[in-house]
Amino acid sequence: MEMGVASDFTILSHQRLLLRAALEEPERALRYFAEWWNNVDIEHTGLTEYRLFPLVYNNIGGMIPDKAAAARIKGVAKHVWASNHRCAAIGRYALDKLSVAKVPTLVLKGSAMMVAGCAKNMRYMDDCDIMVPAERALKSLSALAEVGFRARVDCDVHHFTPYDFKVLHGLSLRRSGEQEDRLDRHWRPLDNVGSDELTREFLDQSVPCTLSGRTTRRPCFEHMLLQSVVHGTGWAAVSRYDWLADAALILRKAGPTFDWDRLADTAKRYALVAIIHAAMNELMQTFDIALPIRQLRKLSRGRAIDRAEARWRSINPTSVPVVGRYIMALQKFRRENARLADQPLWATLHEIWRYLFAPLPRQLMHSKMAADDDDHVIFVTGWTFKHTDGR
């Protein structure tokens, strides 16, 4: 079933083969994998393929007739299994410290996939993602700093202002003496949704779970799917299409209990329907997944500005024209407030004008700013880092 819109994503034929080998029923998966193996040089595959190999092994590893192929896939799967456990151990340590500090926690992304049992610990994890309420962000970072967790640059979180927490949605941390970030601390689940309301929704609708023996919470399946799609479909220097596997695994695990109305309503309130719409269309093209027609009608193509954003955000930023960059910046601004995101663009112009030309609100000023200053210099950059995959 088509949803009536072309996909905004470029998924190549050999990429679909690997995705299907990872998740289709074994007989067909074996055929897909054989075709993929015979047409792709494994020595020139990248990070996304590496992420998918463990899922292939989990699905058909013991049935692959080509011994060389089977050994290569098994080796990657064993390495990912061990790496995931190391990430979970770091997460357990962080959860212990946050628990002592009485900070509520919620695991995200790969950590949530692990605790939800979506892929038998065969879903690759870069790091352990933990989210806390926005108002407890500073306390959580301070608690982790006390036990040696640091950002990759020298920044003192005690000097963060409310504006810094508004600009950023989280920080990547590493333990003292280590060279890689293994813990992502979030106070918002999505970079392009600055509204603290979404954080509260993720927390309020979460479910209890256990990560490496420690009690915490994970998002509901609807929020897991939303985050996977919105995060995964943004452009990256390394072609990322493994979000399709995450989406399929989440829907498979949730089964008939998946609340499509909740997904559609959340996407609409934060102007994300165009992104979700195109992603579900791509999901149905890749896998034999039947999605409910009535509920999917709520996932309309969105407003013109939403569709434009969905198109521009999935391509290389160097190829995005000025108008595309303005559109994405405007959409991000609208999502700083759930009320603005759900309104037509014309209805938000007054708020946009105030944001651009009115004095900075007192709650976002640095403590040294005078309340009666006529002029304020605002630095619109923050502690932002390029991810290892180019994001």
Phi and psi in degrees as a GROMACS rama.xvg file:
@    title "Ramachandran Plot"
@    xaxis  label "Phi"
@    yaxis  label "Psi"
@TYPE xy
-95.3903  147.165  GLU-2
-95.3206  6.9035  MET-3
86.4837  20.8269  GLY-4
-149.167  140.131  VAL-5
-68.9125  148.738  ALA-6
-68.7317  145.101  SER-7
-89.5026  4.07362  ASP-8
-116.139  148.925  PHE-9
-105.489  99.4392  THR-10
-106.607  118.108  ILE-11
-80.2  161.309  LEU-12
-61.7007  -41.2471  SER-13
-71.1509  -25.9362  HIS-14
-70.0942  -39.1627  GLN-15
-63.0883  -36.6551  ARG-16
-60.5137  -44.5853  LEU-17
-67.9968  -39.4273  LEU-18
-60.7464  -42.6844  LEU-19
-70.0787  -34.9731  ARG-20
-63.237  -30.3376  ALA-21
-77.3054  -27.0905  ALA-22
-131.578  -14.8133  LEU-23
-75.384  168.455  GLU-24
-62.8502  149.045  GLU-25
-52.2675  -43.0767  PRO-26
-60.585  -47.6802  GLU-27
-71.646  -37.4459  ARG-28
-59.1019  -38.7885  ALA-29
-61.9857  -39.7715  LEU-30
-67.0645  -42.6147  ARG-31
-62.5458  -41.473  TYR-32
-67.6605  -41.329  PHE-33
-60.2867  -42.013  ALA-34
-66.235  -41.3111  GLU-35
-63.1653  -47.6849  TRP-36
-61.4712  -36.1629  TRP-37
-78.9194  -12.791  ASN-38
-119.469  0.560859  ASN-39
-127.826  136.583  VAL-40
-83.3078  108.671  ASP-41
-62.6675  -23.8342  ILE-42
-69.602  -15.3713  GLU-43
-115.158  20.5646  HIS-44
-83.4268  165.176  THR-45
-118.69  -160.812  GLY-46
-63.2418  -38.6581  LEU-47
-65.9511  -40.5361  THR-48
-62.7577  -41.2789  GLU-49
-58.7103  -38.3569  TYR-50
-66.1859  -31.4569  ARG-51
-88.3563  -23.6131  LEU-52
-54.6373  -43.4854  PHE-53
-61.0056  -33.6366  PRO-54
-68.8292  -36.5814  LEU-55
-62.8576  -45.4004  VAL-56
-61.0507  -42.8231  TYR-57
-61.9126  -31.3335  ASN-58
-85.5707  -47.4465  ASN-59
-137.701  13.5438  ILE-60
-52.0598  -42.5002  GLY-61
-77.6657  -3.96289  GLY-62
-113.544  -2.95558  MET-63
-69.7994  119.322  ILE-64
-73.0574  -29.5725  PRO-65
-74.2707  111.621  ASP-66
-63.841  -38.5025  LYS-67
-65.0186  -43.6259  ALA-68
-65.3499  -43.9897  ALA-69
-61.7266  -41.2421  ALA-70
-66.5022  -39.9812  ALA-71
-64.7287  -45.4267  ARG-72
-66.2237  -39.8312  ILE-73
-64.849  -40.2657  LYS-74
-61.7577  -42.7942  GLY-75
-64.8177  -42.5148  VAL-76
-60.8312  -42.9469  ALA-77
-64.0005  -40.5768  LYS-78
-65.2384  -43.1673  HIS-79
-65.8115  -40.4078  VAL-80
-58.219  -45.8173  TRP-81
-68.4474  -41.1047  ALA-82
-63.8675  -40.049  SER-83
-61.514  -39.8873  ASN-84
-66.9611  -34.2467  HIS-85
-65.711  -41.9537  ARG-86
-63.045  -40.8924  CYS-87
-64.393  -36.351  ALA-88
-65.1058  -40.4155  ALA-89
-64.2289  -40.6146  ILE-90
-61.774  -39.7942  GLY-91
-61.7358  -43.3579  ARG-92
-61.7698  -44.709  TYR-93
-65.1948  -40.5884  ALA-94
-61.9883  -38.3469  LEU-95
-60.3176  -45.3488  ASP-96
-68.2495  -38.1165  LYS-97
-71.069  -31.6895  LEU-98
-65.7336  -42.8004  SER-99
-61.1236  -36.4301  VAL-100
-80.3301  0.419445  ALA-101
59.8841  42.6674  LYS-102
-105.131  120.346  VAL-103
-62.6788  146.255  PRO-104
-131.347  156.176  THR-105
-145.656  124.237  LEU-106
-85.5599  146.494  VAL-107
-126.246  169.101  LEU-108
52.6933  -125.235  LYS-109
-61.8919  -34.6934  GLY-110
-64.4694  -41.1323  SER-111
-66.3835  -38.3678  ALA-112
-62.7547  -38.8714  MET-113
-64.0918  -50.4154  MET-114
-72.46  -23.6845  VAL-115
-80.9756  -7.25066  ALA-116
70.0293  33.7629  GLY-117
-78.067  -21.2231  CYS-118
-152.17  27.2125  ALA-119
50.5389  44.8286  LYS-120
60.5827  26.5795  ASN-121
-108.668  10.6115  MET-122
-93.35  116.174  ARG-123
-58.1079  136.008  TYR-124
-117.127  125.172  MET-125
-70.5494  -40.3931  ASP-126
-162.157  -177.986  ASP-127
-102.267  123.479  CYS-128
-102.986  123.681  ASP-129
-129.605  129.369  ILE-130
-111.055  145.594  MET-131
-128.103  163.913  VAL-132
-57.8182  144.536  PRO-133
-56.219  -38.0768  ALA-134
-73.6359  -9.97954  GLU-135
-108.508  9.96667  ARG-136
-60.6307  -48.1446  ALA-137
-63.7182  -42.8903  LEU-138
-62.4674  -39.1671  LYS-139
-67.3168  -41.6882  SER-140
-66.302  -37.9721  LEU-141
-64.6074  -41.8164  SER-142
-63.3739  -39.5986  ALA-143
-73.3153  -34.4128  LEU-144
-63.7061  -32.9394  ALA-145
-64.7474  -22.9768  GLU-146
-110.763  21.3905  VAL-147
98.1445  5.0862  GLY-148
-83.2112  128.939  PHE-149
-133.027  151.448  ARG-150
-75.2223  163.21  ALA-151
-73.2133  -12.8809  ARG-152
-119.051  164.092  VAL-153
-80.4219  91.5615  ASP-154
-132.341  131.735  CYS-155
-92.3432  111.051  ASP-156
-63.3517  -20.4746  VAL-157
-68.4524  -16.8063  HIS-158
-97.1588  2.32046  HIS-159
-64.0734  139.359  PHE-160
-101.63  167.962  THR-161
-54.3651  -30.486  PRO-162
-65.9149  -38.3833  TYR-163
-61.1041  -42.6882  ASP-164
-69.1729  -22.8694  PHE-165
-78.2935  -38.373  LYS-166
-68.8411  -42.7081  VAL-167
-95.9356  155.632  LEU-168
-110.818  -2.93317  HIS-169
173.721  178.475  GLY-170
-136.495  141.157  LEU-171
-88.4704  131.683  SER-172
-122.761  153.426  LEU-173
-135.005  154.897  ARG-174
-80.8114  150.883  ARG-175
-53.412  131.65  SER-176
90.7004  -9.19057  GLY-177
-98.5279  155.83  GLU-178
-101.933  -8.45692  GLN-179
-125.017  145.264  GLU-180
-75.1494  127.054  ASP-181
-122.51  -0.0475861  ARG-182
-137.395  124.535  LEU-183
-107.042  120.683  ASP-184
-103.029  116.871  ARG-185
-107.951  148.807  HIS-186
-121.51  -2.72822  TRP-187
-139.884  145.562  ARG-188
-77.1908  -21.7032  PRO-189
-134.121  137.234  LEU-190
-63.7256  -38.2947  ASP-191
-92.7516  12.7382  ASN-192
-123.755  99.5688  VAL-193
-84.3856  -2.16283  GLY-194
-73.2079  128.086  SER-195
-69.7127  -16.1711  ASP-196
-61.078  -37.2581  GLU-197
-66.5682  -37.8421  LEU-198
-58.5183  -45.6136  THR-199
-63.8343  -37.3583  ARG-200
-64.9633  -43.119  GLU-201
-58.7701  -43.4455  PHE-202
-71.715  -44.4719  LEU-203
-65.9195  -32.3096  ASP-204
-102.936  14.4864  GLN-205
-78.0304  170.322  SER-206
-127.629  148.637  VAL-207
-67.7575  151.117  PRO-208
-159.004  177.48  CYS-209
-130.697  125.78  THR-210
-111.736  114.242  LEU-211
50.878  42.3149  SER-212
86.1362  1.16224  GLY-213
-111.795  136.11  ARG-214
-78.3146  130.74  THR-215
-151.666  -155.638  THR-216
-138.459  159.25  ARG-217
-129.029  160.767  ARG-218
-65.7226  156.875  PRO-219
-63.3222  162.579  CYS-220
-59.8411  -34.597  PHE-221
-64.5616  -41.1473  GLU-222
-73.3955  -32.9081  HIS-223
-60.9816  -43.1869  MET-224
-66.4331  -43.8272  LEU-225
-57.4678  -48.6717  LEU-226
-65.6347  -42.6338  GLN-227
-59.049  -44.6231  SER-228
-70.4651  -50.3963  VAL-229
-65.782  -42.4614  VAL-230
-69.2438  -42.7052  HIS-231
-74.9079  -25.9906  GLY-232
-90.0663  -4.66982  THR-233
-69.2816  155.179  GLY-234
-63.4898  144.802  TRP-235
-142.961  148.889  ALA-236
-59.9633  -37.0588  ALA-237
-93.5731  124.42  VAL-238
-55.1667  119.704  SER-239
-112.762  116.428  ARG-240
-132.5  6.92025  TYR-241
-72.4467  -8.96892  ASP-242
-60.7032  -27.5598  TRP-243
-64.7609  -37.6433  LEU-244
-67.2668  -42.4402  ALA-245
-58.7712  -46.8901  ASP-246
-60.7476  -44.293  ALA-247
-65.037  -40.5884  ALA-248
-65.4512  -40.27  LEU-249
-63.8692  -46.3654  ILE-250
-65.6739  -36.7592  LEU-251
-64.9464  -42.6044  ARG-252
-69.4517  -40.6351  LYS-253
-70.2544  -36.0978  ALA-254
62.6788  -146.259  GLY-255
-69.4097  -9.60675  PRO-256
-80.0568  -8.35389  THR-257
-61.3681  128.893  PHE-258
-95.7796  93.8445  ASP-259
-67.2308  -30.6782  TRP-260
-63.7678  -40.5518  ASP-261
-63.1487  -44.4628  ARG-262
-60.571  -47.028  LEU-263
-64.7353  -42.414  ALA-264
-65.2645  -41.4652  ASP-265
-65.2032  -45.1114  THR-266
-61.0507  -39.1176  ALA-267
-67.3072  -43.0246  LYS-268
-65.865  -24.8273  ARG-269
-112.81  21.6565  TYR-270
54.0536  43.0073  ALA-271
-113.202  7.50651  LEU-272
-64.6883  -35.79  VAL-273
-65.1035  -38.947  ALA-274
-66.2556  -47.564  ILE-275
-65.3557  -39.7273  ILE-276
-57.4165  -51.9297  HIS-277
-64.3726  -37.0327  ALA-278
-66.2769  -42.0438  ALA-279
-66.3061  -34.2687  MET-280
-62.7395  -43.4039  ASN-281
-66.1909  -37.007  GLU-282
-61.799  -42.5832  LEU-283
-71.1664  -27.2499  MET-284
-72.7711  -28.1217  GLN-285
-89.6194  -41.9613  THR-286
-119.828  158.157  PHE-287
-84.1633  74.4533  ASP-288
-119.249  125.255  ILE-289
-92.4291  118.094  ALA-290
-106.681  144.314  LEU-291
-67.2063  125.331  PRO-292
-65.6905  -45.5703  ILE-293
-61.4369  -48.1734  ARG-294
-68.2242  -34.0805  GLN-295
-68.9411  -21.5229  LEU-296
-63.4323  -25.0815  ARG-297
-68.7117  -24.9945  LYS-298
-86.544  69.3933  LEU-299
-69.8324  178.427  SER-300
-71.3327  -11.0622  ARG-301
81.7424  178.713  GLY-302
-72.4577  166.473  ARG-303
-57.9328  -40.2915  ALA-304
-68.0989  -32.9344  ILE-305
-67.7845  -41.144  ASP-306
-67.4618  -38.162  ARG-307
-63.5452  -43.0979  ALA-308
-61.7943  -44.791  GLU-309
-58.2512  -33.7331  ALA-310
-75.8816  -47.3382  ARG-311
-70.9592  -34.0568  TRP-312
-71.9953  -14.7249  ARG-313
-96.394  3.98099  SER-314
-116.738  166.574  ILE-315
-56.3006  125.603  ASN-316
-55.4827  -28.1041  PRO-317
-69.204  -16.5427  THR-318
-98.4184  -3.55734  SER-319
-82.9762  124.328  VAL-320
-68.4067  169.628  PRO-321
-56.6469  -41.5901  VAL-322
-62.9971  -35.8035  VAL-323
-66.1173  -39.7023  GLY-324
-66.3952  -38.2921  ARG-325
-64.8169  -40.2678  TYR-326
-62.9306  -45.2267  ILE-327
-66.9628  -37.035  MET-328
-66.2354  -40.3347  ALA-329
-64.6108  -42.3486  LEU-330
-63.0132  -39.9808  GLN-331
-64.9627  -38.9275  LYS-332
-63.2625  -44.8251  PHE-333
-60.0555  -32.8376  ARG-334
-81.8723  1.0967  ARG-335
-71.4428  -15.111  GLU-336
-139.514  121.95  ASN-337
-59.1388  -30.9737  ALA-338
-66.4264  -38.6723  ARG-339
-72.9587  -38.2452  LEU-340
-61.983  -31.7564  ALA-341
-92.2049  4.78953  ASP-342
-103.686  154.694  GLN-343
-59.7871  155.712  PRO-344
-57.9084  -42.1953  LEU-345
-61.0705  -30.2937  TRP-346
-75.6607  -12.1654  ALA-347
-102.311  -2.13398  THR-348
-60.5198  -36.7995  LEU-349
-63.1489  -44.0486  HIS-350
-64.5301  -38.6258  GLU-351
-64.1629  -41.9169  ILE-352
-60.7618  -45.5602  TRP-353
-62.8813  -39.1352  ARG-354
-63.1759  -39.0912  TYR-355
-80.5845  -32.9571  LEU-356
-122.676  -14.8137  PHE-357
-81.3843  159.622  ALA-358
-59.8479  153.574  PRO-359
-62.3062  132.058  LEU-360
-57.1023  144.979  PRO-361
-55.894  -37.7841  ARG-362
-67.3765  -15.5834  GLN-363
-102.456  -1.306  LEU-364
-79.1482  151.17  MET-365
-69.4154  150.652  HIS-366
-59.6006  -24.4335  SER-367
-84.9366  -7.70837  LYS-368
-72.4635  137.63  MET-369
-79.403  139.904  ALA-370
-64.3667  -26.0529  ALA-371
-103.921  14.5391  ASP-372
-59.5801  136.216  ASP-373
-83.4784  -21.279  ASP-374
-136.782  136.607  ASP-375
-128.36  136.215  HIS-376
-94.7918  123.944  VAL-377
-114.998  121.977  ILE-378
-89.4087  116.227  PHE-379
-90.3625  4.0534  VAL-380
-96.8907  167.89  THR-381
-149.811  -165.927  GLY-382
-81.5582  86.3293  TRP-383
-118.021  145.977  THR-384
-130.695  147.579  PHE-385
-80.6744  129.51  LYS-386
-70.7607  158.634  HIS-387
-61.7623  -25.6489  THR-388
-91.5929  7.81718  ASP-389
101.109  -4.38273  GLY-390
